Amino acid sequence: DFSYFQIDLIDGFAFISGFRIEKSPSFKLKDYKIIGTDDKSKDIEYWITLHEVHETKEEDEEELMFTYKFNQTSPPVKCIRLVQTSPGWDNTNKISFYHFDIFGTYI
């Protein structure tokens, strides 16, 4: 299984409009996605993919600090997960980053 980082909202929901990540230069993410759900007990295959990244060459990797605004705000989510979808450039399943922000509206 691949590594992930998860944020659970105790009360309410969020409409996600984007995110910012500062990646680690030591353990660069290669392929990852941001997913969300309104019910974390749902099977992962039913979670909504909010953004997905597939790097083809290490030198083409996005800058270490990356901000992305979605074209459309997400449906209401209670749980957000950053999931590694393949081994990193160092061929491990380690996930490492310095900073991770989610942008949106909390209700």
Secondary structure, DSSP 8 states (H G I E B T S, - for coil): ---EEEEE-SSS-EEEEEEEEEE-SSS---EEEEEEES-TTS-GGGSEEEEEEE-SSGGG---SEEEEE-SS---EESEEEEEE-S--TTSS----EEEEEEEEEE-
